[in-house]
């Protein structure tokens, strides 16, 4: 019977899944217990003598996983594109006819959302061909939820312009987001705080938040901020220059 030639190269090739021919697999299965023990020891010795091989293999694996994640994210975005860019209620700023649409899933109590906030605004102000959509995505506890409900209720009571201003105020709010604090905030903006507080119980508020949570689940979003830039998903905070680069790549196709 033909036996596998025991060399470090063949051993490591098999370990890393680089040699998968049926005949070779058959020979591995045909090994005796002693041959298997020797084979495993050769692999161990080779890796101890050449640990860089493991790092190289890990690098290849991570690159493949990253590529797969990008492909999976793109497929999820494509499958949910209508809910992302045409839900009929999310706050939109920038150019409604822009050639690049950015969707941001945001939580008002998220530190990284707050860090990204002025930079995203700067991006939209500098690049007049971007459409920006904010998705209310409260996931960080009661203050996150009350903030989003108050923002959506502002839209129901006072319209999108007031909603946009309230969004900005909530992103910059440093006090605890209680109903009393939010009511004072609305009063300072010249809005009807009592009407907004009452509208927080409107079923439409709950519907919008529930739909955004369901959409986030469909997109495997578990943190904020998460951006959809054209057809690609960007998970987490990205500095302004990085966002500019992503937008440029999207335009290049």
Secondary structure, DSSP 8 states (H G I E B T S, - for coil): -------HHHHHHHHTT----HHHHHHHHT--HHHHHHHHHHHHHHHHH-THHHHHHHHHHHHHHHHHHHHHHHHHHHHTHHHHH--SSSEEEE-TT-SEEEEEEE-TT-HHHHHHHHHHHHHHHH-TTEEEEEEE---S-HHHHHHHHHHHHHHHHH-HHHHHHHHHHHHH--S---HHHHHHHHHHTT--HHHHHHHTTSHHHHHHHHHHHHHHHHTT--SS-EEEETTEEEES---HHHHHHHHHHHHH-
